[in-house]
């Protein structure tokens, strides 16, 4: 029997509602499995925490996350940079992984899309290196290094090697960013030589943005830098139907954080209408990562059951209101638990 220590960052806006869904799911598995147990530690961080404690990521919250094996993070509001970027840097969560795929009965501009965006997560403009050069001008600095470029390329090619498409598209803007993006490309090509079975192509970021709309099925694994990846992955989520279905993993060597791609959605907070699918799929990604890291086949099997349960729900048109259904947040979560129960918790 394996026990996993999971920190659950409650967040802002719809975050508390989604956190409740995640906690119910993990608690259900904990209570009904003979082989999987979870110690869930709730963490206050974000706008609400800043109002209460004066810091978006209080020391106590930070310590709780440090003492966990993985973090499930609900959306955070205006203080997101003070939470997310700090955690990414502290734990060196260098790989941001965002899958995008079509599900049954989810309206979208294309069908049979199944792709993943692998985004370098520690450099680029997101370091926040900005300063006023005079009263009217701000200078922002971009960092791209060989070390970070190599390791994200390695991560992307390993993912591509496990997928049916066996293809990596590196997305950049080297015709303008001639030094930084050329370095990123060169390091990616260096890694590509280790994977002769993987098809490898380059594409400018503006062309990629267009192709995602025109022919998204041409993509399998997209490899790109921090800023470009942030934008492209959101576009890919909408291409497949809704950003409410999109999970993300922030992965480092020894720690990882999993979250919905979308924001805190303050306009619907407390109304019981938020779509918990992206957080459910984030839990699935956490099971995949922990299952691989800890060599736990029970977690890997549970991940498959999560994916199959979501597939079944959408096939049966069991959906929340934002994607054409009728269910509330709580009703959707209970429906998911019922289908998961039918598949069995070992």
For each residue, the residues with C-beta under 8 A, 3 or more apart:
1: 34 35 36 37
2: 35 36 37 294 296 298 299
3: 37 38 39
4: 36 37 38 39 69 70 290 294
5: 38 39 41 67 68 69
6: 26 38 39 40 41 68 69 70 71 72 286
7: 41 42 43 64 65 67 68 70 71 72
8: 19 22 23 40 41 42 43 71 72 74
9: 15 19 43 45 46 61 65 71 72 73 74 76 83
10: 15 16 19 42 43 44 45 46 48 74
11: 15 16 18 19 45 46 73 74 75 76 77 264
12: 15 46 47 48 74 75 76 77 264 266 269
13: 75 77 263 264 265 266 268 269
14: 17 18 74 75 264 265 268 269 274
15: 9 10 11 12 18 19 46 74 75 76 264
16: 10 11 19 20 74
17: 14 20 21 269 270 272 274 276 329
18: 11 14 15 21 22 74 75 260 274 276 279 329
19: 8 9 10 11 15 16 22 23 42 72 74
20: 16 17 23 24
21: 17 18 24 25 276 279 280 329 330 333
22: 8 18 19 25 26 72 74 276 279 280 283
23: 8 19 20 26 27 40 42
24: 20 21 27 28 333 337
25: 21 22 28 29 280 283 333 336 337 340
26: 6 22 23 29 30 38 40 283
27: 23 24 30 31 38 40
28: 24 25 31 32 337 340 341 345
29: 25 26 32 33 36 38 302 345
30: 26 27 33 36 37 38
31: 27 28
32: 28 29 341 345
33: 29 30 36 37 298 345 346
34: 1 346
35: 1 2 298 346
36: 1 2 4 29 30 33 298 299 302
37: 1 2 3 4 30 33
38: 3 4 5 6 26 27 29 30
39: 3 4 5 6
40: 6 8 23 26 27
41: 5 6 7 8 64 67 68
42: 7 8 10 19 23
43: 7 8 9 10 61 64 65 71
44: 10 48 49 52 53 58 61
45: 9 10 11 49 56 57 58 61 76 83
46: 9 10 11 12 15 49 50 56 76 77 79 80 83 264
47: 12 50 51 56 76 77 78 79 264
48: 10 12 44 51 52
49: 44 45 46 52 53 55 56 57 58 61 79
50: 46 47 53 54 55 56 79 82
51: 47 48
52: 44 48 49
53: 44 49 50 58
54: 50
55: 49 50 58 59 82
56: 45 46 47 49 50 76 79 82 83
57: 45 49 61 62 82 83 86 87
58: 44 45 49 53 55 61 62
59: 55 62 63
60: 63 64
61: 9 43 44 45 49 57 58 64 65
62: 57 58 59 65 66 90
63: 59 60 66 67
64: 7 41 43 60 61 67 68
65: 7 9 43 61 62 68 71 87
66: 62 63
67: 5 7 41 63 64
68: 5 6 7 41 64 65 71
69: 4 5 6 255 290
70: 4 6 7 255 256 257 258 286 289 290
71: 6 7 8 9 43 65 68 87 255 256 257 258
72: 6 7 8 9 19 22 257 258 259 279 282 283 286
73: 9 11 76 83 84 87 257 258 259
74: 8 9 10 11 12 14 15 16 18 19 22 259 260 279
75: 11 12 13 14 15 18 259 260 262 263 264 265
76: 9 11 12 15 45 46 47 56 73 79 80 83 84 264
77: 11 12 13 46 47 80 263 264 266
78: 47
79: 46 47 49 50 56 76 82 83
80: 46 76 77 83 84 85 263
81: 84 85 128
82: 50 55 56 57 79 85 86
83: 9 45 46 56 57 73 76 79 80 86 87
84: 73 76 80 81 87 88
85: 80 81 82 88 89 126 128
86: 57 82 83 89 90
87: 57 65 71 73 83 84 90 91 93 250 257
88: 84 85 91 92 93 121 122 250 257
89: 85 86 92 122
90: 62 86 87
91: 87 88 252 254 255 257
92: 88 89 122 252 253
93: 87 88 96 121 122 250 251 252 255 256 257
94: 120 121 122 148 151 152 155 251 252
95: 118 119 120 121 151 152 155 249 250 251 252
96: 93 117 118 119 120 121 226 229 230 233 248 249 250 251
97: 116 117 118 119 155 159 248 249 251 285
98: 116 117 119 229 233 236 237 246 247 248 249 261
99: 114 115 116 246 247 281 285
100: 113 114 115 116 117 233 236 237 239 240 246
101: 113 114 115 240
102: 106 108 110 111 112 113 114 240 241
103: 106 240 241 245 310 311 314
104: 311 314 315
105: 314 315 317 319 324
106: 102 103 240 241 242 245 314 319 323 324
107: 241 323 324
108: 102 111 113 239 240 241
109: 213 216 239
110: 102 113 215 216 217 239 240
111: 102 108
112: 102 217
113: 100 101 102 108 110 216 217 219 239 240
114: 99 100 101 102 165 220
115: 99 100 101 165 216 219 220 221 222 236
116: 97 98 99 100 159 163 220 221 222
117: 96 97 98 100 222 224 229 232 233 236
118: 95 96 97 152 155 156 159 221 222 223 224 229
119: 95 96 97 98 152 224 225 226 228 229 230 233
120: 94 95 96 123 124 148 149 152 184 224 225 226 229
121: 88 93 94 95 96 152 226 250
122: 88 89 92 93 94 148 226
123: 120 126 127 142 143 144 145 148 225 226
124: 120 127 142 143 144 225 226 227
125: 128 140 141 142 226 227
126: 85 123 226 227 230
127: 123 124 141 143
128: 81 85 125
129: 140 141 143
130: 138 139 140 141
131: 138 139
132: 135 137 138 139
133: 137 138 139
134: 137
135: 132
136:
137: 132 133 134
138: 130 131 132 133
139: 130 131 132 133
140: 125 129 130
141: 125 127 129 130
142: 123 124 125 177 180
143: 123 124 127 129
144: 123 124 148 149 180 181 183 184 225
145: 123 148 149 183
146: 149 150 183 187
147: 150 151
148: 94 120 122 123 144 145 151 152
149: 120 144 145 146 152 153 183 184 187 188
150: 146 147 153 154 187 190 191
151: 94 95 147 148 154 155
152: 94 95 118 119 120 121 148 149 155 156 223
153: 149 150 156 157 170 187 188 190 191 192 223
154: 150 151 157 158 191
155: 94 95 97 118 151 152 158 159 251
156: 118 152 153 159 160 168 188 221 223
157: 153 154 160 161 168 191 192 194 195 198 223
158: 154 155 161 162
159: 97 116 118 155 156 162 163 221
160: 156 157 163 165 166 167 168 195 198 220 221
161: 157 158 166 195 197 198
162: 158 159
163: 116 159 160 166 220 221
164: 220
165: 114 115 160 220 221
166: 160 161 163 197 198 199 220
167: 160 198 199 200 201 219 220 221
168: 156 157 160 188 192 198 199 200 201 220 221 222 223
169: 201 202 203 208 219 220 221 222 223
170: 153 184 185 188 200 201 202 203 222 223 224
171: 202 203 204 205 208 222 223 224 228 229 232
172: 177 181 184 185 202 203 204 205 224 225 228
173: 176 177 181 204 205 206 228
174: 177 178 181 182 184 185 204
175: 178 204
176: 173 181
177: 142 172 173 174 180 181 182
178: 174 175 181 182
179: 182 183
180: 142 144 177 183 184
181: 144 172 173 174 176 177 178 184 185 225
182: 174 177 178 179 185 186
183: 144 145 146 149 179 180 186 187
184: 120 144 149 170 172 174 180 181 187 188 225
185: 170 172 174 181 182 188 189 202
186: 182 183 189 190
187: 146 149 150 153 183 184 190 191
188: 149 153 156 168 170 184 185 191 192 223
189: 185 186 192 193 200
190: 150 153 186 187 193
191: 150 153 154 157 187 188 194 195
192: 153 157 168 188 189 195 198 200
193: 189 190 196
194: 157 191
195: 157 160 161 191 192 198 200
196: 193
197: 161 166
198: 157 160 161 166 167 168 192 195
199: 166 167 168
200: 167 168 170 189 192 195
201: 167 168 169 170
202: 169 170 171 172 185
203: 169 170 171 172 207 208 211
204: 171 172 173 174 175 207 208
205: 171 172 173 208 209 224 228 231 232
206: 173 209 210
207: 203 204 210 211
208: 169 171 203 204 205 211 212 222 232
209: 205 206 212 213 231 232 235
210: 206 207 213 214
211: 203 207 208 214 215 216 218 219
212: 208 209 216 219 232 235 236 239
213: 109 209 210 216 235 239
214: 210 211
215: 110 211 218
216: 109 110 113 115 211 212 213 219 236 239 240
217: 110 112 113
218: 211 215
219: 113 115 167 169 211 212 216 222 236
220: 114 115 116 160 163 164 165 166 167 168 169
221: 115 116 118 156 159 160 163 165 167 168 169
222: 115 116 117 118 168 169 170 171 208 219 229 232 236
223: 118 152 153 156 157 168 169 170 171 188
224: 117 118 119 120 170 171 172 205 228 229 232
225: 119 120 123 124 144 172 181 184 228 229
226: 96 119 120 121 122 123 124 125 126 229 230
227: 124 125 126 230 231
228: 119 171 172 173 205 224 225 231 232
229: 96 98 117 118 119 120 171 222 224 225 226 232 233
230: 96 119 126 226 227 233 234
231: 205 209 227 228 234 235
232: 117 171 205 208 209 212 222 224 228 229 235 236
233: 96 98 100 117 119 229 230 236 237 246 248 261
234: 230 231 237 238 243 246 261
235: 209 212 213 231 232 238 239
236: 98 100 115 117 212 216 219 222 232 233 239 240 246
237: 98 100 233 234 240 242 243 245 246 261
238: 234 235 241 242 243
239: 100 108 109 110 113 212 213 216 235 236
240: 100 101 102 103 106 108 110 113 216 236 237 245 246
241: 102 103 106 107 108 238 245 323
242: 106 237 238 245 246 275 322 323
243: 234 237 238 246 261 262 278
244: 260 262 274 275 277 278 320 322 323
245: 103 106 237 240 241 242 275 277 278 281 323
246: 98 99 100 233 234 236 237 240 242 243 260 261 262 278 281
247: 98 99 258 259 260 261 278 279 281 282 284 285
248: 96 97 98 233 258 259 260 261 282 285
249: 95 96 97 98 256 257 258 282 285 286 289
250: 87 88 93 95 96 121 256 257 258 259
251: 93 94 95 96 97 155 256 289
252: 91 92 93 94 95 255 256
253: 92
254: 91
255: 69 70 71 91 93 252
256: 70 71 93 249 250 251 252 286 289
257: 70 71 72 73 87 88 91 93 249 250
258: 70 71 72 73 247 248 249 250 282 283 285 286 289
259: 72 73 74 75 247 248 250 279 282
260: 18 74 75 244 246 247 248 278 279 282
261: 98 233 234 237 243 246 247 248 278
262: 75 243 244 246 265 278
263: 13 75 77 80
264: 11 12 13 14 15 46 47 75 76 77 269
265: 13 14 75 262 268 269 274
266: 12 13 77 269
267:
268: 13 14 265 271 273 274
269: 12 13 14 17 264 265 266 274
270: 17
271: 268 274
272: 17 328 329 330
273: 268 320 321 322 328 329
274: 14 17 18 244 265 268 269 271 320 329
275: 242 244 245 278 320 322 323 329 332
276: 17 18 21 22 279 280 320 329 332 333 336
277: 244 245 280 281 310 320 332
278: 243 244 245 246 247 260 261 262 275 281 282
279: 18 21 22 72 74 247 259 260 276 282 283
280: 21 22 25 276 277 283 284 306 310 336
281: 99 245 246 247 277 278 284 285 306 307 310
282: 72 247 248 249 258 259 260 278 279 285 286
283: 22 25 26 72 258 279 280 286 287 306
284: 247 280 281 287 288 303 306 307
285: 97 99 247 248 249 258 281 282 288 289 303
286: 6 70 72 249 256 258 282 283 289 290
287: 283 284 290 291 299 300 302 303 306
288: 284 285 291 292 299 300 303
289: 70 249 251 256 258 285 286 292 293
290: 4 69 70 286 287 293 294 296 299
291: 287 288 294 295 296 297 298 299 300 303
292: 288 289 295 300
293: 289 290
294: 2 4 290 291 299
295: 291 292
296: 2 290 291 299 300
297: 291 300 301
298: 2 33 35 36 291 301 302 346
299: 2 36 287 288 290 291 294 296 302 303
300: 287 288 291 292 296 297 303 304
301: 297 298 304 305 346
302: 29 36 287 298 299 305 306 345
303: 284 285 287 288 291 299 300 306 307
304: 300 301 307 308
305: 301 302 308 309 340 343 344
306: 280 281 283 284 287 302 303 309 310 340
307: 281 284 303 304 310 311
308: 304 305 311 312 343
309: 305 306 312 313 336 339 340 343
310: 103 277 280 281 306 307 313 314 336
311: 103 104 307 308 314 315
312: 308 309 315 316 339
313: 309 310 316 318 319 332 335 336 339
314: 103 104 105 106 310 311 317 318 319
315: 104 105 311 312
316: 312 313
317: 105 314 325
318: 313 314 325 327 332 335
319: 105 106 313 314 323 324 325 326 327 332
320: 244 273 274 275 276 277 323 325 327 328 329 332
321: 273 324 325 326 327 328
322: 242 244 273 275
323: 106 107 241 242 244 245 275 319 320
324: 105 106 107 319 321
325: 317 318 319 320 321 332
326: 319 321
327: 318 319 320 321 331 332 335
328: 272 273 320 321 331 332
329: 17 18 21 272 273 274 275 276 320 332 333
330: 21 272 333 334
331: 327 328 334 335
332: 275 276 277 313 318 319 320 325 327 328 329 335 336
333: 21 24 25 276 329 330 336 337
334: 330 331 337 338
335: 313 318 327 331 332 338 339
336: 25 276 280 309 310 313 332 333 339 340
337: 24 25 28 333 334 340 341
338: 334 335 341 342
339: 309 312 313 335 336 342 343
340: 25 28 305 306 309 336 337 343 345
341: 28 32 337 338 344 345
342: 338 339
343: 305 308 309 339 340
344: 305 341
345: 28 29 32 33 302 340 341
346: 33 34 35 298 301
